[in-house]
Amino acid sequence: MSYRLLIVEDTPELLEAISVFFREEGAGIWEVCTFDNGNDALVSVSEESYDLMILDIMLPGASGFDICKAARKKGDCRLSF
């Protein structure tokens, strides 16, 4: 069984490090989807479902808060911290 992970981060090195970690150390558990801006991630959240989201707050375009609100409104996110 695999889980879908959305990572949204506008710092290229950090985005790469986080995604590589989950792809390589996740033992095939994670299907990783990445975006470097909030607008593209917002579109993806409206079209896809994710099991876990790692969101930067300050992004070009929509913020991490906007993305989280969209996922919660859609019903994909039951718990957030």
PDB file with one MODEL, atoms N, CA, C and O in Angstrom:
MODEL        1
ATOM      1  N   MET A   1       0.844  -1.174   0.000  1.00  0.00           N
ATOM      2  CA  MET A   1       0.000   0.000   0.000  1.00  0.00           C
ATOM      3  C   MET A   1       0.891   1.239   0.000  1.00  0.00           C
ATOM      4  O   MET A   1       1.886   1.300   0.723  1.00  0.00           O
ATOM      5  N   SER A   2       0.531   2.213  -0.807  1.00  0.00           N
ATOM      6  CA  SER A   2       1.286   3.464  -0.817  1.00  0.00           C
ATOM      7  C   SER A   2       0.368   4.623  -0.439  1.00  0.00           C
ATOM      8  O   SER A   2      -0.853   4.555  -0.580  1.00  0.00           O
ATOM      9  N   TYR A   3       0.997   5.676   0.042  1.00  0.00           N
ATOM     10  CA  TYR A   3       0.280   6.872   0.445  1.00  0.00           C
ATOM     11  C   TYR A   3       0.736   8.026  -0.418  1.00  0.00           C
ATOM     12  O   TYR A   3       1.885   8.071  -0.858  1.00  0.00           O
ATOM     13  N   ARG A   4      -0.174   8.965  -0.660  1.00  0.00           N
ATOM     14  CA  ARG A   4       0.148  10.125  -1.489  1.00  0.00           C
ATOM     15  C   ARG A   4       0.567  11.289  -0.600  1.00  0.00           C
ATOM     16  O   ARG A   4      -0.131  11.655   0.345  1.00  0.00           O
ATOM     17  N   LEU A   5       1.712  11.855  -0.921  1.00  0.00           N
ATOM     18  CA  LEU A   5       2.292  12.955  -0.160  1.00  0.00           C
ATOM     19  C   LEU A   5       2.444  14.167  -1.058  1.00  0.00           C
ATOM     20  O   LEU A   5       3.010  14.072  -2.147  1.00  0.00           O
ATOM     21  N   LEU A   6       1.944  15.298  -0.608  1.00  0.00           N
ATOM     22  CA  LEU A   6       2.117  16.564  -1.312  1.00  0.00           C
ATOM     23  C   LEU A   6       3.120  17.408  -0.538  1.00  0.00           C
ATOM     24  O   LEU A   6       2.947  17.646   0.658  1.00  0.00           O
ATOM     25  N   ILE A   7       4.172  17.861  -1.223  1.00  0.00           N
ATOM     26  CA  ILE A   7       5.162  18.755  -0.632  1.00  0.00           C
ATOM     27  C   ILE A   7       5.158  20.049  -1.442  1.00  0.00           C
ATOM     28  O   ILE A   7       5.347  20.034  -2.658  1.00  0.00           O
ATOM     29  N   VAL A   8       4.942  21.164  -0.751  1.00  0.00           N
ATOM     30  CA  VAL A   8       4.947  22.471  -1.416  1.00  0.00           C
ATOM     31  C   VAL A   8       5.979  23.347  -0.711  1.00  0.00           C
ATOM     32  O   VAL A   8       5.819  23.704   0.457  1.00  0.00           O
ATOM     33  N   GLU A   9       7.027  23.682  -1.433  1.00  0.00           N
ATOM     34  CA  GLU A   9       8.147  24.457  -0.882  1.00  0.00           C
ATOM     35  C   GLU A   9       8.792  25.235  -2.019  1.00  0.00           C
ATOM     36  O   GLU A   9       9.073  24.673  -3.078  1.00  0.00           O
ATOM     37  N   ASP A  10       9.029  26.533  -1.804  1.00  0.00           N
ATOM     38  CA  ASP A  10       9.594  27.354  -2.880  1.00  0.00           C
ATOM     39  C   ASP A  10      11.123  27.471  -2.847  1.00  0.00           C
ATOM     40  O   ASP A  10      11.705  28.085  -3.741  1.00  0.00           O
ATOM     41  N   THR A  11      11.770  26.906  -1.853  1.00  0.00           N
ATOM     42  CA  THR A  11      13.230  26.859  -1.828  1.00  0.00           C
ATOM     43  C   THR A  11      13.667  25.547  -2.484  1.00  0.00           C
ATOM     44  O   THR A  11      13.448  24.478  -1.915  1.00  0.00           O
ATOM     45  N   PRO A  12      14.285  25.610  -3.676  1.00  0.00           N
ATOM     46  CA  PRO A  12      14.584  24.393  -4.440  1.00  0.00           C
ATOM     47  C   PRO A  12      15.378  23.336  -3.668  1.00  0.00           C
ATOM     48  O   PRO A  12      15.073  22.147  -3.754  1.00  0.00           O
ATOM     49  N   GLU A  13      16.389  23.763  -2.921  1.00  0.00           N
ATOM     50  CA  GLU A  13      17.217  22.798  -2.190  1.00  0.00           C
ATOM     51  C   GLU A  13      16.420  22.073  -1.102  1.00  0.00           C
ATOM     52  O   GLU A  13      16.590  20.870  -0.902  1.00  0.00           O
ATOM     53  N   LEU A  14      15.569  22.790  -0.418  1.00  0.00           N
ATOM     54  CA  LEU A  14      14.747  22.183   0.631  1.00  0.00           C
ATOM     55  C   LEU A  14      13.695  21.260   0.040  1.00  0.00           C
ATOM     56  O   LEU A  14      13.452  20.175   0.568  1.00  0.00           O
ATOM     57  N   LEU A  15      13.071  21.681  -1.048  1.00  0.00           N
ATOM     58  CA  LEU A  15      12.090  20.839  -1.731  1.00  0.00           C
ATOM     59  C   LEU A  15      12.729  19.525  -2.174  1.00  0.00           C
ATOM     60  O   LEU A  15      12.148  18.453  -2.005  1.00  0.00           O
ATOM     61  N   GLU A  16      13.924  19.621  -2.741  1.00  0.00           N
ATOM     62  CA  GLU A  16      14.640  18.428  -3.191  1.00  0.00           C
ATOM     63  C   GLU A  16      15.001  17.520  -2.019  1.00  0.00           C
ATOM     64  O   GLU A  16      14.819  16.305  -2.098  1.00  0.00           O
ATOM     65  N   ALA A  17      15.507  18.095  -0.940  1.00  0.00           N
ATOM     66  CA  ALA A  17      15.913  17.292   0.219  1.00  0.00           C
ATOM     67  C   ALA A  17      14.737  16.547   0.842  1.00  0.00           C
ATOM     68  O   ALA A  17      14.852  15.365   1.167  1.00  0.00           O
ATOM     69  N   ILE A  18      13.617  17.227   1.007  1.00  0.00           N
ATOM     70  CA  ILE A  18      12.442  16.585   1.607  1.00  0.00           C
ATOM     71  C   ILE A  18      11.905  15.491   0.697  1.00  0.00           C
ATOM     72  O   ILE A  18      11.598  14.393   1.160  1.00  0.00           O
ATOM     73  N   SER A  19      11.788  15.785  -0.597  1.00  0.00           N
ATOM     74  CA  SER A  19      11.222  14.793  -1.516  1.00  0.00           C
ATOM     75  C   SER A  19      12.135  13.576  -1.667  1.00  0.00           C
ATOM     76  O   SER A  19      11.650  12.446  -1.727  1.00  0.00           O
ATOM     77  N   VAL A  20      13.442  13.794  -1.729  1.00  0.00           N
ATOM     78  CA  VAL A  20      14.386  12.675  -1.820  1.00  0.00           C
ATOM     79  C   VAL A  20      14.292  11.810  -0.567  1.00  0.00           C
ATOM     80  O   VAL A  20      14.299  10.582  -0.659  1.00  0.00           O
ATOM     81  N   PHE A  21      14.205  12.436   0.591  1.00  0.00           N
ATOM     82  CA  PHE A  21      14.092  11.683   1.834  1.00  0.00           C
ATOM     83  C   PHE A  21      12.887  10.733   1.785  1.00  0.00           C
ATOM     84  O   PHE A  21      13.027   9.542   2.062  1.00  0.00           O
ATOM     85  N   PHE A  22      11.720  11.251   1.439  1.00  0.00           N
ATOM     86  CA  PHE A  22      10.528  10.404   1.433  1.00  0.00           C
ATOM     87  C   PHE A  22      10.560   9.361   0.316  1.00  0.00           C
ATOM     88  O   PHE A  22      10.067   8.247   0.498  1.00  0.00           O
ATOM     89  N   ARG A  23      11.126   9.705  -0.821  1.00  0.00           N
ATOM     90  CA  ARG A  23      11.205   8.729  -1.914  1.00  0.00           C
ATOM     91  C   ARG A  23      12.192   7.613  -1.600  1.00  0.00           C
ATOM     92  O   ARG A  23      11.901   6.442  -1.844  1.00  0.00           O
ATOM     93  N   GLU A  24      13.362   7.966  -1.059  1.00  0.00           N
ATOM     94  CA  GLU A  24      14.414   6.975  -0.835  1.00  0.00           C
ATOM     95  C   GLU A  24      14.296   6.268   0.514  1.00  0.00           C
ATOM     96  O   GLU A  24      14.526   5.062   0.596  1.00  0.00           O
ATOM     97  N   GLU A  25      13.950   6.981   1.546  1.00  0.00           N
ATOM     98  CA  GLU A  25      13.884   6.392   2.881  1.00  0.00           C
ATOM     99  C   GLU A  25      12.492   5.866   3.213  1.00  0.00           C
ATOM    100  O   GLU A  25      12.307   5.187   4.223  1.00  0.00           O
ATOM    101  N   GLY A  26      11.532   6.171   2.380  1.00  0.00           N
ATOM    102  CA  GLY A  26      10.155   5.774   2.652  1.00  0.00           C
ATOM    103  C   GLY A  26       9.824   4.356   2.258  1.00  0.00           C
ATOM    104  O   GLY A  26       8.671   3.939   2.373  1.00  0.00           O
ATOM    105  N   ALA A  27      10.798   3.608   1.800  1.00  0.00           N
ATOM    106  CA  ALA A  27      10.633   2.186   1.456  1.00  0.00           C
ATOM    107  C   ALA A  27       9.459   1.953   0.503  1.00  0.00           C
ATOM    108  O   ALA A  27       8.736   0.964   0.626  1.00  0.00           O
ATOM    109  N   GLY A  28       9.280   2.863  -0.437  1.00  0.00           N
ATOM    110  CA  GLY A  28       8.217   2.696  -1.427  1.00  0.00           C
ATOM    111  C   GLY A  28       6.828   2.986  -0.907  1.00  0.00           C
ATOM    112  O   GLY A  28       5.843   2.752  -1.608  1.00  0.00           O
ATOM    113  N   ILE A  29       6.732   3.489   0.301  1.00  0.00           N
ATOM    114  CA  ILE A  29       5.426   3.763   0.893  1.00  0.00           C
ATOM    115  C   ILE A  29       4.813   5.038   0.331  1.00  0.00           C
ATOM    116  O   ILE A  29       3.592   5.143   0.214  1.00  0.00           O
ATOM    117  N   TRP A  30       5.661   6.015  -0.020  1.00  0.00           N
ATOM    118  CA  TRP A  30       5.171   7.328  -0.419  1.00  0.00           C
ATOM    119  C   TRP A  30       5.197   7.550  -1.919  1.00  0.00           C
ATOM    120  O   TRP A  30       6.213   7.308  -2.571  1.00  0.00           O
ATOM    121  N   GLU A  31       4.098   8.003  -2.461  1.00  0.00           N
ATOM    122  CA  GLU A  31       4.034   8.548  -3.815  1.00  0.00           C
ATOM    123  C   GLU A  31       4.108  10.063  -3.619  1.00  0.00           C
ATOM    124  O   GLU A  31       3.159  10.675  -3.127  1.00  0.00           O
ATOM    125  N   VAL A  32       5.233  10.666  -4.005  1.00  0.00           N
ATOM    126  CA  VAL A  32       5.513  12.062  -3.690  1.00  0.00           C
ATOM    127  C   VAL A  32       5.165  12.965  -4.866  1.00  0.00           C
ATOM    128  O   VAL A  32       5.569  12.716  -6.001  1.00  0.00           O
ATOM    129  N   CYS A  33       4.412  14.013  -4.574  1.00  0.00           N
ATOM    130  CA  CYS A  33       4.064  15.031  -5.565  1.00  0.00           C
ATOM    131  C   CYS A  33       4.579  16.366  -5.027  1.00  0.00           C
ATOM    132  O   CYS A  33       4.312  16.710  -3.876  1.00  0.00           O
ATOM    133  N   THR A  34       5.311  17.118  -5.846  1.00  0.00           N
ATOM    134  CA  THR A  34       5.919  18.366  -5.376  1.00  0.00           C
ATOM    135  C   THR A  34       5.498  19.557  -6.234  1.00  0.00           C
ATOM    136  O   THR A  34       5.236  19.434  -7.430  1.00  0.00           O
ATOM    137  N   PHE A  35       5.443  20.711  -5.576  1.00  0.00           N
ATOM    138  CA  PHE A  35       5.198  21.983  -6.249  1.00  0.00           C
ATOM    139  C   PHE A  35       6.052  23.049  -5.598  1.00  0.00           C
ATOM    140  O   PHE A  35       6.353  22.979  -4.406  1.00  0.00           O
ATOM    141  N   ASP A  36       6.446  24.054  -6.400  1.00  0.00           N
ATOM    142  CA  ASP A  36       7.253  25.143  -5.864  1.00  0.00           C
ATOM    143  C   ASP A  36       6.471  26.447  -5.753  1.00  0.00           C
ATOM    144  O   ASP A  36       7.050  27.498  -5.481  1.00  0.00           O
ATOM    145  N   ASN A  37       5.155  26.381  -5.962  1.00  0.00           N
ATOM    146  CA  ASN A  37       4.327  27.575  -5.798  1.00  0.00           C
ATOM    147  C   ASN A  37       2.922  27.172  -5.346  1.00  0.00           C
ATOM    148  O   ASN A  37       2.462  26.058  -5.599  1.00  0.00           O
ATOM    149  N   GLY A  38       2.267  28.095  -4.683  1.00  0.00           N
ATOM    150  CA  GLY A  38       0.967  27.808  -4.112  1.00  0.00           C
ATOM    151  C   GLY A  38      -0.155  27.638  -5.116  1.00  0.00           C
ATOM    152  O   GLY A  38      -1.067  26.842  -4.889  1.00  0.00           O
ATOM    153  N   ASN A  39      -0.109  28.365  -6.216  1.00  0.00           N
ATOM    154  CA  ASN A  39      -1.206  28.288  -7.186  1.00  0.00           C
ATOM    155  C   ASN A  39      -1.309  26.903  -7.829  1.00  0.00           C
ATOM    156  O   ASN A  39      -2.403  26.351  -7.944  1.00  0.00           O
ATOM    157  N   ASP A  40      -0.176  26.344  -8.246  1.00  0.00           N
ATOM    158  CA  ASP A  40      -0.199  25.001  -8.841  1.00  0.00           C
ATOM    159  C   ASP A  40      -0.625  23.952  -7.813  1.00  0.00           C
ATOM    160  O   ASP A  40      -1.359  23.019  -8.135  1.00  0.00           O
ATOM    161  N   ALA A  41      -0.164  24.111  -6.590  1.00  0.00           N
ATOM    162  CA  ALA A  41      -0.549  23.172  -5.534  1.00  0.00           C
ATOM    163  C   ALA A  41      -2.038  23.261  -5.237  1.00  0.00           C
ATOM    164  O   ALA A  41      -2.680  22.241  -4.988  1.00  0.00           O
ATOM    165  N   LEU A  42      -2.594  24.463  -5.260  1.00  0.00           N
ATOM    166  CA  LEU A  42      -4.021  24.660  -5.010  1.00  0.00           C
ATOM    167  C   LEU A  42      -4.858  23.953  -6.070  1.00  0.00           C
ATOM    168  O   LEU A  42      -5.877  23.341  -5.751  1.00  0.00           O
ATOM    169  N   VAL A  43      -4.437  24.033  -7.316  1.00  0.00           N
ATOM    170  CA  VAL A  43      -5.126  23.322  -8.396  1.00  0.00           C
ATOM    171  C   VAL A  43      -5.048  21.817  -8.162  1.00  0.00           C
ATOM    172  O   VAL A  43      -6.045  21.110  -8.309  1.00  0.00           O
ATOM    173  N   SER A  44      -3.879  21.334  -7.802  1.00  0.00           N
ATOM    174  CA  SER A  44      -3.696  19.906  -7.571  1.00  0.00           C
ATOM    175  C   SER A  44      -4.563  19.410  -6.425  1.00  0.00           C
ATOM    176  O   SER A  44      -5.159  18.337  -6.519  1.00  0.00           O
ATOM    177  N   VAL A  45      -4.641  20.181  -5.341  1.00  0.00           N
ATOM    178  CA  VAL A  45      -5.455  19.788  -4.192  1.00  0.00           C
ATOM    179  C   VAL A  45      -6.930  19.721  -4.583  1.00  0.00           C
ATOM    180  O   VAL A  45      -7.671  18.891  -4.057  1.00  0.00           O
ATOM    181  N   SER A  46      -7.356  20.575  -5.489  1.00  0.00           N
ATOM    182  CA  SER A  46      -8.763  20.545  -5.904  1.00  0.00           C
ATOM    183  C   SER A  46      -9.066  19.349  -6.807  1.00  0.00           C
ATOM    184  O   SER A  46     -10.218  18.926  -6.903  1.00  0.00           O
ATOM    185  N   GLU A  47      -8.045  18.802  -7.468  1.00  0.00           N
ATOM    186  CA  GLU A  47      -8.248  17.688  -8.398  1.00  0.00           C
ATOM    187  C   GLU A  47      -7.843  16.328  -7.837  1.00  0.00           C
ATOM    188  O   GLU A  47      -8.356  15.302  -8.283  1.00  0.00           O
ATOM    189  N   GLU A  48      -6.938  16.304  -6.874  1.00  0.00           N
ATOM    190  CA  GLU A  48      -6.370  15.058  -6.349  1.00  0.00           C
ATOM    191  C   GLU A  48      -6.620  14.956  -4.851  1.00  0.00           C
ATOM    192  O   GLU A  48      -7.029  15.924  -4.209  1.00  0.00           O
ATOM    193  N   SER A  49      -6.369  13.772  -4.303  1.00  0.00           N
ATOM    194  CA  SER A  49      -6.439  13.552  -2.860  1.00  0.00           C
ATOM    195  C   SER A  49      -5.062  13.159  -2.352  1.00  0.00           C
ATOM    196  O   SER A  49      -4.327  12.430  -3.017  1.00  0.00           O
ATOM    197  N   TYR A  50      -4.724  13.646  -1.177  1.00  0.00           N
ATOM    198  CA  TYR A  50      -3.436  13.365  -0.568  1.00  0.00           C
ATOM    199  C   TYR A  50      -3.641  12.846   0.850  1.00  0.00           C
ATOM    200  O   TYR A  50      -4.575  13.247   1.545  1.00  0.00           O
ATOM    201  N   ASP A  51      -2.764  11.959   1.261  1.00  0.00           N
ATOM    202  CA  ASP A  51      -2.810  11.425   2.617  1.00  0.00           C
ATOM    203  C   ASP A  51      -2.059  12.307   3.605  1.00  0.00           C
ATOM    204  O   ASP A  51      -2.385  12.339   4.792  1.00  0.00           O
ATOM    205  N   LEU A  52      -1.055  13.021   3.110  1.00  0.00           N
ATOM    206  CA  LEU A  52      -0.248  13.895   3.948  1.00  0.00           C
ATOM    207  C   LEU A  52       0.222  15.070   3.107  1.00  0.00           C
ATOM    208  O   LEU A  52       0.574  14.909   1.939  1.00  0.00           O
ATOM    209  N   MET A  53       0.226  16.262   3.717  1.00  0.00           N
ATOM    210  CA  MET A  53       0.720  17.449   3.019  1.00  0.00           C
ATOM    211  C   MET A  53       1.747  18.143   3.901  1.00  0.00           C
ATOM    212  O   MET A  53       1.517  18.362   5.090  1.00  0.00           O
ATOM    213  N   ILE A  54       2.877  18.485   3.306  1.00  0.00           N
ATOM    214  CA  ILE A  54       3.897  19.294   3.963  1.00  0.00           C
ATOM    215  C   ILE A  54       3.908  20.619   3.210  1.00  0.00           C
ATOM    216  O   ILE A  54       4.290  20.682   2.042  1.00  0.00           O
ATOM    217  N   LEU A  55       3.482  21.677   3.900  1.00  0.00           N
ATOM    218  CA  LEU A  55       3.257  22.954   3.233  1.00  0.00           C
ATOM    219  C   LEU A  55       4.120  24.054   3.830  1.00  0.00           C
ATOM    220  O   LEU A  55       4.143  24.247   5.046  1.00  0.00           O
ATOM    221  N   ASP A  56       4.824  24.770   2.973  1.00  0.00           N
ATOM    222  CA  ASP A  56       5.458  26.020   3.363  1.00  0.00           C
ATOM    223  C   ASP A  56       4.317  27.027   3.509  1.00  0.00           C
ATOM    224  O   ASP A  56       3.325  26.937   2.786  1.00  0.00           O
ATOM    225  N   ILE A  57       4.440  27.966   4.415  1.00  0.00           N
ATOM    226  CA  ILE A  57       3.388  28.962   4.605  1.00  0.00           C
ATOM    227  C   ILE A  57       3.509  30.090   3.588  1.00  0.00           C
ATOM    228  O   ILE A  57       2.541  30.424   2.905  1.00  0.00           O
ATOM    229  N   MET A  58       4.690  30.670   3.490  1.00  0.00           N
ATOM    230  CA  MET A  58       4.906  31.800   2.580  1.00  0.00           C
ATOM    231  C   MET A  58       5.396  31.289   1.232  1.00  0.00           C
ATOM    232  O   MET A  58       6.556  30.907   1.079  1.00  0.00           O
ATOM    233  N   LEU A  59       4.498  31.291   0.264  1.00  0.00           N
ATOM    234  CA  LEU A  59       4.782  30.776  -1.073  1.00  0.00           C
ATOM    235  C   LEU A  59       4.428  31.820  -2.120  1.00  0.00           C
ATOM    236  O   LEU A  59       3.627  32.714  -1.848  1.00  0.00           O
ATOM    237  N   PRO A  60       5.008  31.727  -3.311  1.00  0.00           N
ATOM    238  CA  PRO A  60       4.506  32.537  -4.420  1.00  0.00           C
ATOM    239  C   PRO A  60       3.087  32.077  -4.750  1.00  0.00           C
ATOM    240  O   PRO A  60       2.823  30.876  -4.807  1.00  0.00           O
ATOM    241  N   GLY A  61       2.195  33.002  -4.963  1.00  0.00           N
ATOM    242  CA  GLY A  61       0.801  32.637  -5.247  1.00  0.00           C
ATOM    243  C   GLY A  61       0.061  32.349  -3.950  1.00  0.00           C
ATOM    244  O   GLY A  61       0.213  33.075  -2.968  1.00  0.00           O
ATOM    245  N   ALA A  62      -0.729  31.306  -3.948  1.00  0.00           N
ATOM    246  CA  ALA A  62      -1.504  30.933  -2.763  1.00  0.00           C
ATOM    247  C   ALA A  62      -0.567  30.534  -1.622  1.00  0.00           C
ATOM    248  O   ALA A  62       0.507  29.982  -1.858  1.00  0.00           O
ATOM    249  N   SER A  63      -0.979  30.816  -0.392  1.00  0.00           N
ATOM    250  CA  SER A  63      -0.160  30.462   0.766  1.00  0.00           C
ATOM    251  C   SER A  63      -0.431  29.021   1.196  1.00  0.00           C
ATOM    252  O   SER A  63      -1.385  28.389   0.741  1.00  0.00           O
ATOM    253  N   GLY A  64       0.418  28.521   2.074  1.00  0.00           N
ATOM    254  CA  GLY A  64       0.192  27.199   2.646  1.00  0.00           C
ATOM    255  C   GLY A  64      -1.133  27.126   3.388  1.00  0.00           C
ATOM    256  O   GLY A  64      -1.792  26.087   3.390  1.00  0.00           O
ATOM    257  N   PHE A  65      -1.525  28.238   4.022  1.00  0.00           N
ATOM    258  CA  PHE A  65      -2.822  28.287   4.701  1.00  0.00           C
ATOM    259  C   PHE A  65      -3.969  28.127   3.704  1.00  0.00           C
ATOM    260  O   PHE A  65      -4.944  27.428   3.980  1.00  0.00           O
ATOM    261  N   ASP A  66      -3.849  28.781   2.537  1.00  0.00           N
ATOM    262  CA  ASP A  66      -4.885  28.668   1.498  1.00  0.00           C
ATOM    263  C   ASP A  66      -5.020  27.223   1.021  1.00  0.00           C
ATOM    264  O   ASP A  66      -6.131  26.728   0.831  1.00  0.00           O
ATOM    265  N   ILE A  67      -3.907  26.564   0.834  1.00  0.00           N
ATOM    266  CA  ILE A  67      -3.904  25.175   0.372  1.00  0.00           C
ATOM    267  C   ILE A  67      -4.545  24.273   1.421  1.00  0.00           C
ATOM    268  O   ILE A  67      -5.354  23.404   1.092  1.00  0.00           O
ATOM    269  N   CYS A  68      -4.186  24.479   2.671  1.00  0.00           N
ATOM    270  CA  CYS A  68      -4.755  23.684   3.763  1.00  0.00           C
ATOM    271  C   CYS A  68      -6.264  23.903   3.852  1.00  0.00           C
ATOM    272  O   CYS A  68      -7.018  22.942   4.008  1.00  0.00           O
ATOM    273  N   LYS A  69      -6.709  25.146   3.757  1.00  0.00           N
ATOM    274  CA  LYS A  69      -8.145  25.458   3.805  1.00  0.00           C
ATOM    275  C   LYS A  69      -8.888  24.773   2.667  1.00  0.00           C
ATOM    276  O   LYS A  69      -9.988  24.257   2.868  1.00  0.00           O
ATOM    277  N   ALA A  70      -8.300  24.761   1.472  1.00  0.00           N
ATOM    278  CA  ALA A  70      -8.942  24.118   0.321  1.00  0.00           C
ATOM    279  C   ALA A  70      -9.077  22.611   0.542  1.00  0.00           C
ATOM    280  O   ALA A  70     -10.106  22.021   0.212  1.00  0.00           O
ATOM    281  N   ALA A  71      -8.047  22.000   1.094  1.00  0.00           N
ATOM    282  CA  ALA A  71      -8.100  20.558   1.364  1.00  0.00           C
ATOM    283  C   ALA A  71      -9.146  20.250   2.433  1.00  0.00           C
ATOM    284  O   ALA A  71      -9.898  19.283   2.314  1.00  0.00           O
ATOM    285  N   ARG A  72      -9.190  21.066   3.462  1.00  0.00           N
ATOM    286  CA  ARG A  72     -10.180  20.853   4.529  1.00  0.00           C
ATOM    287  C   ARG A  72     -11.590  21.050   4.010  1.00  0.00           C
ATOM    288  O   ARG A  72     -12.491  20.288   4.362  1.00  0.00           O
ATOM    289  N   LYS A  73     -11.798  22.064   3.175  1.00  0.00           N
ATOM    290  CA  LYS A  73     -13.121  22.327   2.604  1.00  0.00           C
ATOM    291  C   LYS A  73     -13.579  21.165   1.728  1.00  0.00           C
ATOM    292  O   LYS A  73     -14.756  20.807   1.713  1.00  0.00           O
ATOM    293  N   LYS A  74     -12.634  20.589   1.005  1.00  0.00           N
ATOM    294  CA  LYS A  74     -12.930  19.447   0.144  1.00  0.00           C
ATOM    295  C   LYS A  74     -13.235  18.194   0.966  1.00  0.00           C
ATOM    296  O   LYS A  74     -13.903  17.274   0.494  1.00  0.00           O
ATOM    297  N   GLY A  75     -12.736  18.176   2.200  1.00  0.00           N
ATOM    298  CA  GLY A  75     -12.980  17.028   3.065  1.00  0.00           C
ATOM    299  C   GLY A  75     -11.844  16.038   3.095  1.00  0.00           C
ATOM    300  O   GLY A  75     -11.989  14.956   3.665  1.00  0.00           O
ATOM    301  N   ASP A  76     -10.707  16.378   2.493  1.00  0.00           N
ATOM    302  CA  ASP A  76      -9.574  15.477   2.449  1.00  0.00           C
ATOM    303  C   ASP A  76      -8.709  15.535   3.704  1.00  0.00           C
ATOM    304  O   ASP A  76      -7.891  14.646   3.938  1.00  0.00           O
ATOM    305  N   CYS A  77      -8.883  16.558   4.495  1.00  0.00           N
ATOM    306  CA  CYS A  77      -8.014  16.753   5.649  1.00  0.00           C
ATOM    307  C   CYS A  77      -8.873  16.751   6.914  1.00  0.00           C
ATOM    308  O   CYS A  77      -9.678  17.657   7.129  1.00  0.00           O
ATOM    309  N   ARG A  78      -8.695  15.735   7.736  1.00  0.00           N
ATOM    310  CA  ARG A  78      -9.488  15.632   8.942  1.00  0.00           C
ATOM    311  C   ARG A  78      -8.815  16.249  10.153  1.00  0.00           C
ATOM    312  O   ARG A  78      -9.485  16.650  11.104  1.00  0.00           O
ATOM    313  N   LEU A  79      -7.498  16.325  10.121  1.00  0.00           N
ATOM    314  CA  LEU A  79      -6.748  16.820  11.267  1.00  0.00           C
ATOM    315  C   LEU A  79      -5.595  17.670  10.769  1.00  0.00           C
ATOM    316  O   LEU A  79      -4.890  17.282   9.837  1.00  0.00           O
ATOM    317  N   SER A  80      -5.403  18.812  11.377  1.00  0.00           N
ATOM    318  CA  SER A  80      -4.272  19.645  11.007  1.00  0.00           C
ATOM    319  C   SER A  80      -3.656  20.211  12.275  1.00  0.00           C
ATOM    320  O   SER A  80      -4.329  20.380  13.291  1.00  0.00           O
ATOM    321  N   PHE A  81      -2.372  20.497  12.195  1.00  0.00           N
ATOM    322  CA  PHE A  81      -1.634  21.056  13.329  1.00  0.00           C
ATOM    323  C   PHE A  81      -1.081  22.403  12.961  1.00  0.00           C
ATOM    324  O   PHE A  81      -0.423  23.045  13.780  1.00  0.00           O
TER     325      PHE A  81
ENDMDL
END
